[in-house]
Amino acid sequence: MERLRTHRPRPGSRDPRRLRGLPSAAPLGVPVPVATTPAARLLGLALLDRERAGPGLLIPRCGSVHTVGMRFELDLLFLDRAGRVLELRRSLGPGRLARCRGAAAVLELPSPGR
């Protein structure tokens, strides 16, 4: 995985408290905050509107995620230690659980709206 930088909020955005000050990374060229705090790891993008969720969230040391409390669908990219995609799950709806054996991280991205 690449070196982490401090996450910079989008101009004019009101990032949720749990995402403020997190480091950022750009796996696959997508700059996103990295969930390094317990709140960010537990909640991820849950309880947020699509607009406040931003570009997504990288959750390191993670092989499974839940979508309890999600208000929109997620695209999940399960990554290996080198940052390569092991598995892609598209349009995972609220109240679901997804896992991938061997994953070292999960990239949560808001699924394009229907």
Buried (B, 14 or more C-beta within 10 A) or exposed (E): BEEBEEBEEEEEEEBBEBBEBBBBBBBBEEBBBBBBBEEBBEBBBBBBEBEBBBBBBBBBEBBBBBBEEBBBBBBBBBBBEEBEBBBEBEEBEBEBEBBBEEBBBBBBBBBEEE
